[in-house]
Amino acid sequence: MNILGTSLRVCVGDLEESIAVYERLTGQEALRFRRGGVSVAAVGCFFLMSGPEAELSILRKITATVAVTDVDEALADLRAVGAEIIAGPVPTPIGRNLVARHPDGSVFEYVDRRAA
């Protein structure tokens, strides 16, 4: 699998206030989208997330988001090393993703920018 980079997941109370901070720190504009009931802003290497605690509590269990060139390739590699696929692959507003638990127990989201 070809890993392009990672994004840190940050749950915030006030998304608009946080966007201003992270745009200033990174020098990049936020890309906004919704994921279920959660509002998300991608700013540089950060995913800022705000919404109902029931949904955020699930999202907090994911260590980081890993950008890859192809989720299908990631899926094959993850299965080869014995990872448990928790969700996906599914289409998202910015590509396809899956969530996997590595054999050590770490949980990561893998995402690509390819159309479903």
mmCIF file of the C-alpha atoms, coordinates in Angstrom:
data_MODEL
# 
_entry.id   MODEL 
# 
loop_
_atom_site.group_PDB 
_atom_site.id 
_atom_site.type_symbol 
_atom_site.label_atom_id 
_atom_site.label_alt_id 
_atom_site.label_comp_id 
_atom_site.label_asym_id 
_atom_site.label_entity_id 
_atom_site.label_seq_id 
_atom_site.pdbx_PDB_ins_code 
_atom_site.Cartn_x 
_atom_site.Cartn_y 
_atom_site.Cartn_z 
_atom_site.occupancy 
_atom_site.B_iso_or_equiv 
_atom_site.pdbx_formal_charge 
_atom_site.auth_seq_id 
_atom_site.auth_comp_id 
_atom_site.auth_asym_id 
_atom_site.auth_atom_id 
_atom_site.pdbx_PDB_model_num 
ATOM 1   C CA . MET A 1 1   ? 0.000   0.000   0.000  1.00 0.00 ? 1   MET A CA 1 
ATOM 2   C CA . ASN A 1 2   ? 1.192   3.486   -0.780 1.00 0.00 ? 2   ASN A CA 1 
ATOM 3   C CA . ILE A 1 3   ? 0.710   5.782   2.239  1.00 0.00 ? 3   ILE A CA 1 
ATOM 4   C CA . LEU A 1 4   ? 0.516   9.453   1.250  1.00 0.00 ? 4   LEU A CA 1 
ATOM 5   C CA . GLY A 1 5   ? 0.247   10.947  4.738  1.00 0.00 ? 5   GLY A CA 1 
ATOM 6   C CA . THR A 1 6   ? -1.738  11.012  7.949  1.00 0.00 ? 6   THR A CA 1 
ATOM 7   C CA . SER A 1 7   ? -4.263  13.349  9.521  1.00 0.00 ? 7   SER A CA 1 
ATOM 8   C CA . LEU A 1 8   ? -4.756  13.892  13.220 1.00 0.00 ? 8   LEU A CA 1 
ATOM 9   C CA . ARG A 1 9   ? -8.314  13.753  14.523 1.00 0.00 ? 9   ARG A CA 1 
ATOM 10  C CA . VAL A 1 10  ? -9.315  16.532  16.941 1.00 0.00 ? 10  VAL A CA 1 
ATOM 11  C CA . CYS A 1 11  ? -12.772 16.659  18.558 1.00 0.00 ? 11  CYS A CA 1 
ATOM 12  C CA . VAL A 1 12  ? -13.734 20.247  19.351 1.00 0.00 ? 12  VAL A CA 1 
ATOM 13  C CA . GLY A 1 13  ? -16.648 22.009  21.022 1.00 0.00 ? 13  GLY A CA 1 
ATOM 14  C CA . ASP A 1 14  ? -16.776 25.063  18.759 1.00 0.00 ? 14  ASP A CA 1 
ATOM 15  C CA . LEU A 1 15  ? -15.909 24.164  15.184 1.00 0.00 ? 15  LEU A CA 1 
ATOM 16  C CA . GLU A 1 16  ? -15.899 27.725  13.818 1.00 0.00 ? 16  GLU A CA 1 
ATOM 17  C CA . GLU A 1 17  ? -13.584 28.972  16.550 1.00 0.00 ? 17  GLU A CA 1 
ATOM 18  C CA . SER A 1 18  ? -11.262 26.004  16.065 1.00 0.00 ? 18  SER A CA 1 
ATOM 19  C CA . ILE A 1 19  ? -11.191 26.412  12.289 1.00 0.00 ? 19  ILE A CA 1 
ATOM 20  C CA . ALA A 1 20  ? -9.881  29.962  12.699 1.00 0.00 ? 20  ALA A CA 1 
ATOM 21  C CA . VAL A 1 21  ? -7.083  28.726  14.987 1.00 0.00 ? 21  VAL A CA 1 
ATOM 22  C CA . TYR A 1 22  ? -6.006  25.847  12.747 1.00 0.00 ? 22  TYR A CA 1 
ATOM 23  C CA . GLU A 1 23  ? -6.227  27.909  9.541  1.00 0.00 ? 23  GLU A CA 1 
ATOM 24  C CA . ARG A 1 24  ? -3.885  30.422  11.152 1.00 0.00 ? 24  ARG A CA 1 
ATOM 25  C CA . LEU A 1 25  ? -1.493  27.707  12.376 1.00 0.00 ? 25  LEU A CA 1 
ATOM 26  C CA . THR A 1 26  ? -1.351  25.807  9.078  1.00 0.00 ? 26  THR A CA 1 
ATOM 27  C CA . GLY A 1 27  ? -1.803  28.675  6.617  1.00 0.00 ? 27  GLY A CA 1 
ATOM 28  C CA . GLN A 1 28  ? -4.426  26.571  4.826  1.00 0.00 ? 28  GLN A CA 1 
ATOM 29  C CA . GLU A 1 29  ? -8.172  26.978  4.300  1.00 0.00 ? 29  GLU A CA 1 
ATOM 30  C CA . ALA A 1 30  ? -10.607 24.481  5.801  1.00 0.00 ? 30  ALA A CA 1 
ATOM 31  C CA . LEU A 1 31  ? -12.425 21.989  3.606  1.00 0.00 ? 31  LEU A CA 1 
ATOM 32  C CA . ARG A 1 32  ? -15.789 21.434  5.293  1.00 0.00 ? 32  ARG A CA 1 
ATOM 33  C CA . PHE A 1 33  ? -18.123 18.449  5.088  1.00 0.00 ? 33  PHE A CA 1 
ATOM 34  C CA . ARG A 1 34  ? -20.521 16.424  7.218  1.00 0.00 ? 34  ARG A CA 1 
ATOM 35  C CA . ARG A 1 35  ? -20.199 12.814  8.288  1.00 0.00 ? 35  ARG A CA 1 
ATOM 36  C CA . GLY A 1 36  ? -23.530 11.706  9.725  1.00 0.00 ? 36  GLY A CA 1 
ATOM 37  C CA . GLY A 1 37  ? -24.353 14.178  12.478 1.00 0.00 ? 37  GLY A CA 1 
ATOM 38  C CA . VAL A 1 38  ? -20.755 15.366  12.778 1.00 0.00 ? 38  VAL A CA 1 
ATOM 39  C CA . SER A 1 39  ? -19.425 18.520  11.140 1.00 0.00 ? 39  SER A CA 1 
ATOM 40  C CA . VAL A 1 40  ? -15.853 18.066  9.918  1.00 0.00 ? 40  VAL A CA 1 
ATOM 41  C CA . ALA A 1 41  ? -13.235 20.541  8.745  1.00 0.00 ? 41  ALA A CA 1 
ATOM 42  C CA . ALA A 1 42  ? -10.028 19.314  7.138  1.00 0.00 ? 42  ALA A CA 1 
ATOM 43  C CA . VAL A 1 43  ? -7.322  21.927  7.781  1.00 0.00 ? 43  VAL A CA 1 
ATOM 44  C CA . GLY A 1 44  ? -3.816  20.916  6.763  1.00 0.00 ? 44  GLY A CA 1 
ATOM 45  C CA . CYS A 1 45  ? -3.066  17.640  8.535  1.00 0.00 ? 45  CYS A CA 1 
ATOM 46  C CA . PHE A 1 46  ? -5.932  18.060  11.035 1.00 0.00 ? 46  PHE A CA 1 
ATOM 47  C CA . PHE A 1 47  ? -9.503  16.765  10.939 1.00 0.00 ? 47  PHE A CA 1 
ATOM 48  C CA . LEU A 1 48  ? -11.534 18.937  13.296 1.00 0.00 ? 48  LEU A CA 1 
ATOM 49  C CA . MET A 1 49  ? -14.798 17.269  14.323 1.00 0.00 ? 49  MET A CA 1 
ATOM 50  C CA . SER A 1 50  ? -17.780 18.630  16.231 1.00 0.00 ? 50  SER A CA 1 
ATOM 51  C CA . GLY A 1 51  ? -21.177 17.116  16.917 1.00 0.00 ? 51  GLY A CA 1 
ATOM 52  C CA . PRO A 1 52  ? -23.202 14.888  19.205 1.00 0.00 ? 52  PRO A CA 1 
ATOM 53  C CA . GLU A 1 53  ? -21.149 13.189  21.916 1.00 0.00 ? 53  GLU A CA 1 
ATOM 54  C CA . ALA A 1 54  ? -22.587 9.777   20.991 1.00 0.00 ? 54  ALA A CA 1 
ATOM 55  C CA . GLU A 1 55  ? -20.991 10.056  17.537 1.00 0.00 ? 55  GLU A CA 1 
ATOM 56  C CA . LEU A 1 56  ? -17.776 11.741  18.718 1.00 0.00 ? 56  LEU A CA 1 
ATOM 57  C CA . SER A 1 57  ? -17.168 8.999   21.275 1.00 0.00 ? 57  SER A CA 1 
ATOM 58  C CA . ILE A 1 58  ? -16.979 6.494   18.412 1.00 0.00 ? 58  ILE A CA 1 
ATOM 59  C CA . LEU A 1 59  ? -14.719 8.744   16.319 1.00 0.00 ? 59  LEU A CA 1 
ATOM 60  C CA . ARG A 1 60  ? -12.322 9.232   19.248 1.00 0.00 ? 60  ARG A CA 1 
ATOM 61  C CA . LYS A 1 61  ? -11.496 5.516   19.133 1.00 0.00 ? 61  LYS A CA 1 
ATOM 62  C CA . ILE A 1 62  ? -9.776  5.990   15.763 1.00 0.00 ? 62  ILE A CA 1 
ATOM 63  C CA . THR A 1 63  ? -6.123  6.919   16.267 1.00 0.00 ? 63  THR A CA 1 
ATOM 64  C CA . ALA A 1 64  ? -5.592  8.750   12.967 1.00 0.00 ? 64  ALA A CA 1 
ATOM 65  C CA . THR A 1 65  ? -6.641  8.905   9.333  1.00 0.00 ? 65  THR A CA 1 
ATOM 66  C CA . VAL A 1 66  ? -4.159  7.462   6.839  1.00 0.00 ? 66  VAL A CA 1 
ATOM 67  C CA . ALA A 1 67  ? -4.334  8.741   3.245  1.00 0.00 ? 67  ALA A CA 1 
ATOM 68  C CA . VAL A 1 68  ? -3.556  6.054   0.672  1.00 0.00 ? 68  VAL A CA 1 
ATOM 69  C CA . THR A 1 69  ? -3.623  5.950   -3.105 1.00 0.00 ? 69  THR A CA 1 
ATOM 70  C CA . ASP A 1 70  ? -6.125  3.071   -3.197 1.00 0.00 ? 70  ASP A CA 1 
ATOM 71  C CA . VAL A 1 71  ? -8.378  1.783   -0.405 1.00 0.00 ? 71  VAL A CA 1 
ATOM 72  C CA . ASP A 1 72  ? -8.763  -1.576  -2.176 1.00 0.00 ? 72  ASP A CA 1 
ATOM 73  C CA . GLU A 1 73  ? -4.992  -2.089  -2.061 1.00 0.00 ? 73  GLU A CA 1 
ATOM 74  C CA . ALA A 1 74  ? -4.961  -1.082  1.612  1.00 0.00 ? 74  ALA A CA 1 
ATOM 75  C CA . LEU A 1 75  ? -7.761  -3.568  2.283  1.00 0.00 ? 75  LEU A CA 1 
ATOM 76  C CA . ALA A 1 76  ? -5.746  -6.413  0.741  1.00 0.00 ? 76  ALA A CA 1 
ATOM 77  C CA . ASP A 1 77  ? -2.619  -5.484  2.727  1.00 0.00 ? 77  ASP A CA 1 
ATOM 78  C CA . LEU A 1 78  ? -4.551  -5.106  5.970  1.00 0.00 ? 78  LEU A CA 1 
ATOM 79  C CA . ARG A 1 79  ? -6.175  -8.511  5.534  1.00 0.00 ? 79  ARG A CA 1 
ATOM 80  C CA . ALA A 1 80  ? -2.759  -10.020 4.743  1.00 0.00 ? 80  ALA A CA 1 
ATOM 81  C CA . VAL A 1 81  ? -1.383  -8.866  8.105  1.00 0.00 ? 81  VAL A CA 1 
ATOM 82  C CA . GLY A 1 82  ? -4.429  -10.042 10.050 1.00 0.00 ? 82  GLY A CA 1 
ATOM 83  C CA . ALA A 1 83  ? -6.171  -6.714  10.609 1.00 0.00 ? 83  ALA A CA 1 
ATOM 84  C CA . GLU A 1 84  ? -9.885  -6.741  11.427 1.00 0.00 ? 84  GLU A CA 1 
ATOM 85  C CA . ILE A 1 85  ? -11.942 -4.630  9.021  1.00 0.00 ? 85  ILE A CA 1 
ATOM 86  C CA . ILE A 1 86  ? -14.454 -2.788  11.200 1.00 0.00 ? 86  ILE A CA 1 
ATOM 87  C CA . ALA A 1 87  ? -16.199 -0.744  8.488  1.00 0.00 ? 87  ALA A CA 1 
ATOM 88  C CA . GLY A 1 88  ? -16.028 -0.232  4.747  1.00 0.00 ? 88  GLY A CA 1 
ATOM 89  C CA . PRO A 1 89  ? -14.859 0.316   2.207  1.00 0.00 ? 89  PRO A CA 1 
ATOM 90  C CA . VAL A 1 90  ? -17.565 2.945   1.733  1.00 0.00 ? 90  VAL A CA 1 
ATOM 91  C CA . PRO A 1 91  ? -17.819 6.181   -0.261 1.00 0.00 ? 91  PRO A CA 1 
ATOM 92  C CA . THR A 1 92  ? -17.376 9.474   1.608  1.00 0.00 ? 92  THR A CA 1 
ATOM 93  C CA . PRO A 1 93  ? -17.594 13.115  0.482  1.00 0.00 ? 93  PRO A CA 1 
ATOM 94  C CA . ILE A 1 94  ? -13.840 13.120  -0.223 1.00 0.00 ? 94  ILE A CA 1 
ATOM 95  C CA . GLY A 1 95  ? -13.231 9.567   -1.511 1.00 0.00 ? 95  GLY A CA 1 
ATOM 96  C CA . ARG A 1 96  ? -13.551 6.052   -0.128 1.00 0.00 ? 96  ARG A CA 1 
ATOM 97  C CA . ASN A 1 97  ? -12.642 4.856   3.340  1.00 0.00 ? 97  ASN A CA 1 
ATOM 98  C CA . LEU A 1 98  ? -12.413 1.892   5.628  1.00 0.00 ? 98  LEU A CA 1 
ATOM 99  C CA . VAL A 1 99  ? -11.714 1.472   9.323  1.00 0.00 ? 99  VAL A CA 1 
ATOM 100 C CA . ALA A 1 100 ? -9.431  -1.324  10.510 1.00 0.00 ? 100 ALA A CA 1 
ATOM 101 C CA . ARG A 1 101 ? -8.154  -2.641  13.828 1.00 0.00 ? 101 ARG A CA 1 
ATOM 102 C CA . HIS A 1 102 ? -4.503  -3.666  13.523 1.00 0.00 ? 102 HIS A CA 1 
ATOM 103 C CA . PRO A 1 103 ? -3.348  -6.861  15.230 1.00 0.00 ? 103 PRO A CA 1 
ATOM 104 C CA . ASP A 1 104 ? -1.914  -4.706  18.079 1.00 0.00 ? 104 ASP A CA 1 
ATOM 105 C CA . GLY A 1 105 ? -5.378  -3.242  18.752 1.00 0.00 ? 105 GLY A CA 1 
ATOM 106 C CA . SER A 1 106 ? -4.795  0.194   17.175 1.00 0.00 ? 106 SER A CA 1 
ATOM 107 C CA . VAL A 1 107 ? -7.689  1.494   15.078 1.00 0.00 ? 107 VAL A CA 1 
ATOM 108 C CA . PHE A 1 108 ? -7.053  3.574   11.935 1.00 0.00 ? 108 PHE A CA 1 
ATOM 109 C CA . GLU A 1 109 ? -9.163  5.006   9.158  1.00 0.00 ? 109 GLU A CA 1 
ATOM 110 C CA . TYR A 1 110 ? -7.759  4.576   5.626  1.00 0.00 ? 110 TYR A CA 1 
ATOM 111 C CA . VAL A 1 111 ? -9.020  6.953   2.939  1.00 0.00 ? 111 VAL A CA 1 
ATOM 112 C CA . ASP A 1 112 ? -8.340  7.598   -0.728 1.00 0.00 ? 112 ASP A CA 1 
ATOM 113 C CA . ARG A 1 113 ? -9.517  10.347  -3.075 1.00 0.00 ? 113 ARG A CA 1 
ATOM 114 C CA . ARG A 1 114 ? -10.901 7.960   -5.684 1.00 0.00 ? 114 ARG A CA 1 
ATOM 115 C CA . ALA A 1 115 ? -14.533 7.976   -6.706 1.00 0.00 ? 115 ALA A CA 1 
ATOM 116 C CA . ALA A 1 116 ? -16.558 5.003   -5.496 1.00 0.00 ? 116 ALA A CA 1 
# 
